[in-house]
């Protein structure tokens, strides 16, 4: 994990932009691998850069990674790319897959078995975005690194 370097005219020091990108082969082990990589990324951000990463942020990030990678593996052929970034006080999880169809959250239904992943991600993330790409789509979810009183109320949506 290396800080992204970018030149900025702002003289105020900025926290380093931390980033880790990985290509997952899409087999059955990639979900567990993605969760492990996300946990390692946040642990390194905490230890090496002194960033506050709550236990809640660690758990929610692994949950979001698991749900997004599971959906990519289930609905899109081929590899999955996962990008993790620390932006301000958030961890940004991006998952790219080859299927251009954007996900649609289904209406809440306690009787439905399965297919709650997108509902879960949208409920726990501070922000959620789905975008078509020239090939496939990119799903982005943002999770606060530190706990705040607003976190107990659930996620909010990106504009």
CORRABEL-V307298 format. One record per pair of residues at least 12 apart in sequence whose C-alpha atoms are under 6 Angstrom apart, sorted by the first residue. I is the first residue (numbers start at 0). J is the second residue. D is the distance in Angstrom with one decimal. If there is no record, write none. Layout:
# CORRABEL-V307298
i=I j=J d=D
i=I j=J d=D
This chain:
# CORRABEL-V307298
i=0 j=19 d=5.6
i=2 j=15 d=5.5
i=2 j=16 d=5.3
i=2 j=17 d=4.6
i=3 j=16 d=5.3
i=16 j=85 d=5.8
i=17 j=84 d=5.4
i=17 j=85 d=5.2
i=18 j=83 d=5.5
i=18 j=84 d=4.3
i=19 j=82 d=5.8
i=19 j=83 d=5.2
i=20 j=81 d=5.7
i=20 j=82 d=4.3
i=21 j=80 d=5.8
i=21 j=81 d=5.4
i=22 j=79 d=5.9
i=22 j=80 d=4.5
i=23 j=78 d=5.7
i=23 j=79 d=5.1
i=23 j=80 d=6.0
i=24 j=78 d=4.7
i=25 j=72 d=5.6
i=25 j=78 d=5.1
i=30 j=65 d=5.8
i=34 j=61 d=5.0
i=51 j=145 d=5.9
i=52 j=144 d=4.8
i=52 j=145 d=5.6
i=53 j=145 d=5.2
i=56 j=144 d=5.3
i=63 j=120 d=5.6
i=66 j=116 d=5.3
i=71 j=96 d=5.8
i=75 j=97 d=5.7
i=75 j=98 d=5.0
i=79 j=95 d=5.8
i=79 j=96 d=5.1
i=80 j=94 d=5.6
i=80 j=95 d=5.0
i=81 j=93 d=5.6
i=81 j=94 d=4.6
i=88 j=143 d=6.0
i=88 j=144 d=5.7
i=89 j=142 d=5.3
i=89 j=143 d=4.4
i=89 j=144 d=5.3
i=90 j=141 d=5.7
i=90 j=142 d=5.3
i=91 j=140 d=5.8
i=91 j=141 d=4.5
i=92 j=139 d=5.6
i=92 j=140 d=5.3
i=93 j=138 d=5.5
i=93 j=139 d=4.4
i=94 j=137 d=5.7
i=94 j=138 d=5.3
i=95 j=136 d=5.7
i=95 j=137 d=4.4
i=96 j=135 d=5.5
i=96 j=136 d=5.8
i=97 j=134 d=5.9
i=97 j=135 d=3.9
i=98 j=135 d=4.4
i=99 j=131 d=5.8
i=99 j=135 d=4.0
i=99 j=136 d=5.1
i=104 j=117 d=5.7
i=104 j=118 d=6.0
i=122 j=153 d=5.6
i=122 j=154 d=4.9
i=123 j=153 d=5.5
i=123 j=154 d=4.7
i=124 j=140 d=5.9
i=124 j=141 d=5.5
i=124 j=142 d=5.1
i=124 j=154 d=4.7
i=125 j=141 d=5.3
i=125 j=142 d=5.3
i=125 j=154 d=4.5
i=125 j=155 d=4.8
i=126 j=140 d=5.5
i=126 j=141 d=5.0
i=126 j=155 d=5.6
i=126 j=156 d=4.4
i=126 j=157 d=4.5
i=127 j=139 d=5.6
i=127 j=140 d=4.5
i=127 j=156 d=5.6
i=127 j=157 d=5.5
